[in-house]
Amino acid sequence: MSAIATVDLSRWRVGGSAADAVAAEVDEGLQRAGFILVAGHGVDPTLTAGVRAAAREFFGLPDAVKQRYSVPVGGHGWIAPGAEANAYAEGTETPPDLKESYSLGAETATGDLEVDRVWFAPNAWPAEVASLQPLVDEYTAAMRRVSDELLALFAHALGLPANPFVELASRPTWTMNINHYPPVSVVGEPEPGQFRIGPHTDFGTVTVLDREPGAGGLQVYSDTDGWADAPYDPDALTVNIGDLLEYWSGRRWPSGRHRVLPPQPHAPEEDLVSLIYFYEANHDALVTPLEPPIGRVSGLQPVTSSAFIKERLDAITVG
């Protein structure tokens, strides 16, 4: 039996005892591994397929063209191979991750130039793939809806009288990474200790992932099973909580530790694209951890969302 539970949002929407049962499943599942599979989410699969196809069109462009949209980690645009090593966030030095990304984010500017430069910079849309922007705009709107619904469910799972994220995520920061994991013929043989994405946890509240299954795919860590291949359901989204939500829960729910394996010897030409939506909170949200008996740790100090996340983003930047 997998450490990752499957929950059905359509049952949550029914309310009453059905919603209570889903909330109990969520609490139990998140305590095991910080991951759940989410069915009944309502995201149109043709929209997801369209985003993935447009992304593949962009990633297939010559590097000289993609370079026009190049940005550092944390920016909005193309993040080239070699820019990130996610295991650095755990204090582990590894070779750079074997991936390239197109990164996009919230554009709800505050008027504070420095805040907007870091958290609400304009997105760079490739002129060569005109279909990408409208597809991603529609997809990220759907991802925000799912994320808000998940946070409401999580608050209910903890028995809270109200969902604090209605206010804490009224104008949230978020990032969407479209990750491309090329085959060995493109990236070369993996070095010792090199991954498509090294072992790490995410930084925000919830991460919503639509992924393609593969031999060099997602693995999740749990205390019961150690590293294990994440279960895959083509009709479900893979959801994990990030460091900020772990902290808010008083460490009741562990931030979901995971990695993406390098291309495997028996599938060297595997080529995968993942759609990853990292949800956070308002940049200036003051997140106050829950005390016991809900939380597991007492005395954790409130943190500001942007400072908490920026520290972690800086840690994974190569160089």
BAKE-147332 format. One record per residue (C-alpha): x, y, z; residue number from 1; residue in three letters. Coordinates in steps of 0.02 Angstrom, whole numbers, m for minus. Layout:
<atoms>
+--------+--------+--------+------+------+
!      u !      v !      w ! resi ! resn !
+--------+--------+--------+------+------+
!      X !      Y !      Z !  NUM !  ala !
...
+--------+--------+--------+------+------+
</atoms>
This chain:
<atoms>
+--------+--------+--------+------+------+
!      u !      v !      w ! resi ! resn !
+--------+--------+--------+------+------+
!      0 !      0 !      0 !    1 !  met !
!     69 !    170 !    m50 !    2 !  ser !
!    103 !    302 !     82 !    3 !  ala !
!     11 !    423 !    m34 !    4 !  ile !
!   m178 !    426 !    m13 !    5 !  ala !
!   m302 !    471 !   m151 !    6 !  thr !
!   m437 !    596 !   m104 !    7 !  val !
!   m587 !    650 !   m208 !    8 !  asp !
!   m630 !    835 !   m208 !    9 !  leu !
!   m803 !    798 !   m277 !   10 !  ser !
!   m843 !    711 !   m112 !   11 !  arg !
!   m778 !    862 !    m16 !   12 !  trp !
!   m897 !    974 !   m112 !   13 !  arg !
!  m1047 !    870 !    m57 !   14 !  val !
!  m1023 !    932 !    121 !   15 !  gly !
!  m1082 !    850 !    281 !   16 !  gly !
!  m1016 !    680 !    330 !   17 !  ser !
!   m938 !    651 !    157 !   18 !  ala !
!   m833 !    809 !    176 !   19 !  ala !
!   m783 !    759 !    352 !   20 !  asp !
!   m726 !    590 !    289 !   21 !  ala !
!   m620 !    669 !    152 !   22 !  val !
!   m544 !    789 !    279 !   23 !  ala !
!   m495 !    643 !    391 !   24 !  ala !
!   m414 !    554 !    242 !   25 !  glu !
!   m317 !    713 !    201 !   26 !  val !
!   m251 !    733 !    378 !   27 !  asp !
!   m197 !    552 !    389 !   28 !  glu !
!   m118 !    555 !    215 !   29 !  gly !
!    m22 !    716 !    240 !   30 !  leu !
!     47 !    657 !    407 !   31 !  gln !
!    122 !    505 !    318 !   32 !  arg !
!    216 !    590 !    176 !   33 !  ala !
!    156 !    768 !    143 !   34 !  gly !
!     84 !    704 !    m23 !   35 !  phe !
!    m89 !    657 !    m86 !   36 !  ile !
!   m165 !    616 !   m255 !   37 !  leu !
!   m317 !    726 !   m291 !   38 !  val !
!   m459 !    662 !   m401 !   39 !  ala !
!   m620 !    754 !   m442 !   40 !  gly !
!   m524 !    917 !   m467 !   41 !  his !
!   m622 !    973 !   m620 !   42 !  gly !
!   m474 !   1029 !   m728 !   43 !  val !
!   m509 !    998 !   m912 !   44 !  asp !
!   m383 !    869 !   m978 !   45 !  pro !
!   m385 !    949 !  m1151 !   46 !  thr !
!   m322 !   1111 !  m1071 !   47 !  leu !
!   m180 !   1017 !   m986 !   48 !  thr !
!   m135 !    930 !  m1150 !   49 !  ala !
!   m135 !   1097 !  m1241 !   50 !  gly !
!    m15 !   1176 !  m1116 !   51 !  val !
!    102 !   1027 !  m1128 !   52 !  arg !
!    100 !   1029 !  m1319 !   53 !  ala !
!    137 !   1216 !  m1326 !   54 !  ala !
!    277 !   1194 !  m1199 !   55 !  ala !
!    355 !   1055 !  m1303 !   56 !  arg !
!    350 !   1172 !  m1453 !   57 !  glu !
!    448 !   1302 !  m1354 !   58 !  phe !
!    574 !   1178 !  m1284 !   59 !  phe !
!    604 !   1115 !  m1461 !   60 !  gly !
!    667 !   1286 !  m1517 !   61 !  leu !
!    855 !   1314 !  m1540 !   62 !  pro !
!    946 !   1366 !  m1381 !   63 !  asp !
!    993 !   1531 !  m1465 !   64 !  ala !
!    808 !   1573 !  m1478 !   65 !  val !
!    766 !   1515 !  m1301 !   66 !  lys !
!    911 !   1620 !  m1236 !   67 !  gln !
!    811 !   1778 !  m1278 !   68 !  arg !
!    697 !   1731 !  m1133 !   69 !  tyr !
!    832 !   1674 !  m1012 !   70 !  ser !
!    813 !   1723 !   m828 !   71 !  val !
!    897 !   1670 !   m665 !   72 !  pro !
!    812 !   1555 !   m541 !   73 !  val !
!    661 !   1644 !   m471 !   74 !  gly !
!    635 !   1746 !   m630 !   75 !  gly !
!    497 !   1734 !   m759 !   76 !  his !
!    558 !   1655 !   m920 !   77 !  gly !
!    673 !   1515 !   m978 !   78 !  trp !
!    785 !   1437 !   m844 !   79 !  ile !
!    922 !   1348 !   m939 !   80 !  ala !
!    998 !   1179 !   m895 !   81 !  pro !
!   1131 !   1193 !   m761 !   82 !  gly !
!   1051 !   1338 !   m667 !   83 !  ala !
!    974 !   1241 !   m523 !   84 !  glu !
!   1026 !   1108 !   m399 !   85 !  ala !
!    876 !   1080 !   m288 !   86 !  asn !
!    968 !    968 !   m165 !   87 !  ala !
!   1066 !   1122 !   m109 !   88 !  tyr !
!    910 !   1170 !    m11 !   89 !  ala !
!    944 !   1018 !     99 !   90 !  glu !
!   1128 !   1062 !    115 !   91 !  gly !
!   1181 !    926 !     m8 !   92 !  thr !
!   1300 !    975 !   m148 !   93 !  glu !
!   1254 !    887 !   m309 !   94 !  thr !
!   1286 !    917 !   m495 !   95 !  pro !
!   1156 !   1032 !   m575 !   96 !  pro !
!    983 !    961 !   m607 !   97 !  asp !
!    954 !    883 !   m779 !   98 !  leu !
!    811 !    993 !   m835 !   99 !  lys !
!    760 !   1155 !   m916 !  100 !  glu !
!    609 !   1256 !   m862 !  101 !  ser !
!    492 !   1392 !   m919 !  102 !  tyr !
!    442 !   1490 !   m764 !  103 !  ser !
!    294 !   1607 !   m745 !  104 !  leu !
!    214 !   1695 !   m598 !  105 !  gly !
!     85 !   1812 !   m526 !  106 !  ala !
!     77 !   1985 !   m604 !  107 !  glu !
!    m34 !   2071 !   m474 !  108 !  thr !
!     85 !   2217 !   m445 !  109 !  ala !
!     78 !   2309 !   m279 !  110 !  thr !
!    154 !   2475 !   m333 !  111 !  gly !
!    308 !   2446 !   m225 !  112 !  asp !
!    446 !   2436 !   m355 !  113 !  leu !
!    560 !   2319 !   m257 !  114 !  glu !
!    419 !   2202 !   m206 !  115 !  val !
!    354 !   2196 !   m384 !  116 !  asp !
!    528 !   2165 !   m456 !  117 !  arg !
!    550 !   2009 !   m350 !  118 !  val !
!    373 !   1940 !   m334 !  119 !  trp !
!    264 !   2013 !   m472 !  120 !  phe !
!    379 !   2039 !   m620 !  121 !  ala !
!    295 !   2036 !   m791 !  122 !  pro !
!    295 !   1867 !   m877 !  123 !  asn !
!    397 !   1844 !  m1035 !  124 !  ala !
!    296 !   1757 !  m1170 !  125 !  trp !
!    388 !   1681 !  m1318 !  126 !  pro !
!    332 !   1761 !  m1481 !  127 !  ala !
!    378 !   1599 !  m1570 !  128 !  glu !
!    240 !   1502 !  m1478 !  129 !  val !
!     91 !   1620 !  m1476 !  130 !  ala !
!    m26 !   1487 !  m1405 !  131 !  ser !
!     70 !   1470 !  m1241 !  132 !  leu !
!      6 !   1627 !  m1153 !  133 !  gln !
!   m183 !   1601 !  m1169 !  134 !  pro !
!   m165 !   1418 !  m1124 !  135 !  leu !
!    m59 !   1453 !   m971 !  136 !  val !
!   m172 !   1596 !   m915 !  137 !  asp !
!   m320 !   1478 !   m917 !  138 !  glu !
!   m222 !   1338 !   m835 !  139 !  tyr !
!   m153 !   1444 !   m692 !  140 !  thr !
!   m328 !   1512 !   m656 !  141 !  ala !
!   m385 !   1331 !   m638 !  142 !  ala !
!   m235 !   1291 !   m528 !  143 !  met !
!   m274 !   1437 !   m412 !  144 !  arg !
!   m453 !   1376 !   m395 !  145 !  arg !
!   m392 !   1201 !   m350 !  146 !  val !
!   m262 !   1270 !   m228 !  147 !  ser !
!   m388 !   1381 !   m138 !  148 !  asp !
!   m506 !   1235 !   m123 !  149 !  glu !
!   m367 !   1125 !    m53 !  150 !  leu !
!   m322 !   1255 !     79 !  151 !  leu !
!   m504 !   1265 !    132 !  152 !  ala !
!   m507 !   1075 !    145 !  153 !  leu !
!   m345 !   1075 !    244 !  154 !  phe !
!   m414 !   1202 !    369 !  155 !  ala !
!   m567 !   1091 !    391 !  156 !  his !
!   m455 !    939 !    413 !  157 !  ala !
!   m375 !   1025 !    562 !  158 !  leu !
!   m543 !   1070 !    639 !  159 !  gly !
!   m517 !   1257 !    622 !  160 !  leu !
!   m675 !   1365 !    637 !  161 !  pro !
!   m625 !   1466 !    482 !  162 !  ala !
!   m500 !   1455 !    339 !  163 !  asn !
!   m362 !   1582 !    376 !  164 !  pro !
!   m300 !   1575 !    196 !  165 !  phe !
!   m452 !   1671 !    135 !  166 !  val !
!   m357 !   1824 !    199 !  167 !  glu !
!   m179 !   1757 !    196 !  168 !  leu !
!   m194 !   1712 !     10 !  169 !  ala !
!   m308 !   1851 !    m52 !  170 !  ser !
!   m171 !   1917 !   m168 !  171 !  arg !
!    m47 !   1775 !   m168 !  172 !  pro !
!    120 !   1750 !   m249 !  173 !  thr !
!    131 !   1593 !   m354 !  174 !  trp !
!    247 !   1517 !   m483 !  175 !  thr !
!    214 !   1395 !   m622 !  176 !  met !
!    362 !   1296 !   m687 !  177 !  asn !
!    347 !   1195 !   m845 !  178 !  ile !
!    489 !   1072 !   m825 !  179 !  asn !
!    567 !    979 !   m971 !  180 !  his !
!    669 !    824 !   m933 !  181 !  tyr !
!    766 !    784 !  m1093 !  182 !  pro !
!    837 !    613 !  m1142 !  183 !  pro !
!   1018 !    558 !  m1124 !  184 !  val !
!   1052 !    600 !  m1306 !  185 !  ser !
!   1025 !    783 !  m1258 !  186 !  val !
!   1092 !    797 !  m1081 !  187 !  val !
!   1226 !    661 !  m1084 !  188 !  gly !
!   1253 !    522 !   m959 !  189 !  glu !
!   1208 !    575 !   m781 !  190 !  pro !
!   1354 !    608 !   m665 !  191 !  glu !
!   1360 !    516 !   m498 !  192 !  pro !
!   1228 !    591 !   m383 !  193 !  gly !
!   1144 !    688 !   m524 !  194 !  gln !
!    955 !    693 !   m541 !  195 !  phe !
!    827 !    774 !   m652 !  196 !  arg !
!    781 !    860 !   m490 !  197 !  ile !
!    882 !    824 !   m333 !  198 !  gly !
!    802 !    779 !   m166 !  199 !  pro !
!    712 !    928 !    m92 !  200 !  his !
!    552 !    998 !    m21 !  201 !  thr !
!    451 !   1139 !    m98 !  202 !  asp !
!    441 !   1307 !    m14 !  203 !  phe !
!    263 !   1373 !    m15 !  204 !  gly !
!     91 !   1312 !     40 !  205 !  thr !
!     33 !   1184 !    m89 !  206 !  val !
!    111 !   1120 !   m250 !  207 !  thr !
!     m6 !   1052 !   m383 !  208 !  val !
!     79 !    939 !   m511 !  209 !  leu !
!     19 !    866 !   m675 !  210 !  asp !
!    152 !    743 !   m729 !  211 !  arg !
!    192 !    613 !   m858 !  212 !  glu !
!    240 !    441 !   m790 !  213 !  pro !
!    414 !    379 !   m828 !  214 !  gly !
!    558 !    267 !   m778 !  215 !  ala !
!    654 !    424 !   m730 !  216 !  gly !
!    505 !    497 !   m640 !  217 !  gly !
!    447 !    561 !   m471 !  218 !  leu !
!    496 !    476 !   m309 !  219 !  gln !
!    428 !    523 !   m138 !  220 !  val !
!    508 !    495 !     32 !  221 !  tyr !
!    414 !    433 !    184 !  222 !  ser !
!    474 !    367 !    351 !  223 !  asp !
!    383 !    202 !    320 !  224 !  thr !
!    441 !    166 !    142 !  225 !  asp !
!    597 !    272 !    116 !  226 !  gly !
!    612 !    323 !    m68 !  227 !  trp !
!    473 !    248 !   m175 !  228 !  ala !
!    401 !    284 !   m347 !  229 !  asp !
!    252 !    400 !   m330 !  230 !  ala !
!     89 !    318 !   m382 !  231 !  pro !
!     17 !    383 !   m545 !  232 !  tyr !
!   m164 !    409 !   m595 !  233 !  asp !
!   m195 !    498 !   m761 !  234 !  pro !
!   m357 !    571 !   m690 !  235 !  asp !
!   m278 !    638 !   m530 !  236 !  ala !
!   m163 !    781 !   m486 !  237 !  leu !
!    m14 !    751 !   m373 !  238 !  thr !
!    m16 !    873 !   m227 !  239 !  val !
!    114 !    904 !    m93 !  240 !  asn !
!    129 !   1031 !     43 !  241 !  ile !
!    278 !   1148 !     53 !  242 !  gly !
!    388 !   1212 !    194 !  243 !  asp !
!    275 !   1361 !    231 !  244 !  leu !
!    122 !   1251 !    260 !  245 !  leu !
!    224 !   1127 !    362 !  246 !  glu !
!    276 !   1273 !    471 !  247 !  tyr !
!     98 !   1340 !    483 !  248 !  trp !
!     34 !   1167 !    535 !  249 !  ser !
!    155 !   1168 !    682 !  250 !  gly !
!    250 !   1029 !    591 !  251 !  arg !
!     99 !    914 !    600 !  252 !  arg !
!    115 !    886 !    413 !  253 !  trp !
!    290 !    859 !    343 !  254 !  pro !
!    337 !    955 !    188 !  255 !  ser !
!    334 !    824 !     50 !  256 !  gly !
!    513 !    770 !     14 !  257 !  arg !
!    537 !    712 !   m165 !  258 !  his !
!    656 !    695 !   m312 !  259 !  arg !
!    649 !    657 !   m498 !  260 !  val !
!    762 !    516 !   m555 !  261 !  leu !
!    887 !    541 !   m697 !  262 !  pro !
!    859 !    453 !   m863 !  263 !  pro !
!    868 !    267 !   m828 !  264 !  gln !
!    980 !    143 !   m922 !  265 !  pro !
!    828 !     46 !   m987 !  266 !  his !
!    741 !    205 !  m1048 !  267 !  ala !
!    880 !    326 !  m1099 !  268 !  pro !
!    775 !    419 !  m1229 !  269 !  glu !
!    629 !    455 !  m1114 !  270 !  glu !
!    573 !    636 !  m1132 !  271 !  asp !
!    451 !    707 !  m1003 !  272 !  leu !
!    362 !    872 !   m971 !  273 !  val !
!    286 !    914 !   m801 !  274 !  ser !
!    170 !   1059 !   m758 !  275 !  leu !
!    203 !   1120 !   m581 !  276 !  ile !
!    103 !   1256 !   m493 !  277 !  tyr !
!    184 !   1320 !   m333 !  278 !  phe !
!     56 !   1413 !   m227 !  279 !  tyr !
!    110 !   1524 !    m86 !  280 !  glu !
!     20 !   1665 !      8 !  281 !  ala !
!     16 !   1854 !      3 !  282 !  asn !
!    196 !   1916 !     m5 !  283 !  his !
!    173 !   2008 !    160 !  284 !  asp !
!     65 !   1876 !    244 !  285 !  ala !
!    113 !   1844 !    425 !  286 !  leu !
!     98 !   1656 !    447 !  287 !  val !
!     74 !   1605 !    629 !  288 !  thr !
!    105 !   1420 !    666 !  289 !  pro !
!    m33 !   1319 !    749 !  290 !  leu !
!      3 !   1271 !    928 !  291 !  glu !
!    m26 !   1098 !   1004 !  292 !  pro !
!   m135 !    998 !   1011 !  293 !  pro !
!   m159 !   1034 !    824 !  294 !  ile !
!     23 !   1074 !    793 !  295 !  gly !
!    160 !    956 !    847 !  296 !  arg !
!    285 !   1088 !    903 !  297 !  val !
!    255 !   1235 !   1019 !  298 !  ser !
!    340 !   1405 !   1018 !  299 !  gly !
!    369 !   1423 !    830 !  300 !  leu !
!    378 !   1608 !    785 !  301 !  gln !
!    271 !   1693 !    652 !  302 !  pro !
!    356 !   1717 !    483 !  303 !  val !
!    325 !   1829 !    333 !  304 !  thr !
!    289 !   1726 !    177 !  305 !  ser !
!    406 !   1816 !     56 !  306 !  ser !
!    558 !   1815 !    172 !  307 !  ala !
!    530 !   1631 !    212 !  308 !  phe !
!    522 !   1580 !     28 !  309 !  ile !
!    659 !   1696 !    m38 !  310 !  lys !
!    786 !   1619 !     80 !  311 !  glu !
!    751 !   1448 !      5 !  312 !  arg !
!    752 !   1507 !   m175 !  313 !  leu !
!    924 !   1582 !   m151 !  314 !  asp !
!    988 !   1417 !    m81 !  315 !  ala !
!    953 !   1316 !   m239 !  316 !  ile !
!   1033 !   1437 !   m363 !  317 !  thr !
!   1194 !   1367 !   m435 !  318 !  val !
!   1337 !   1491 !   m418 !  319 !  gly !
+--------+--------+--------+------+------+
</atoms>
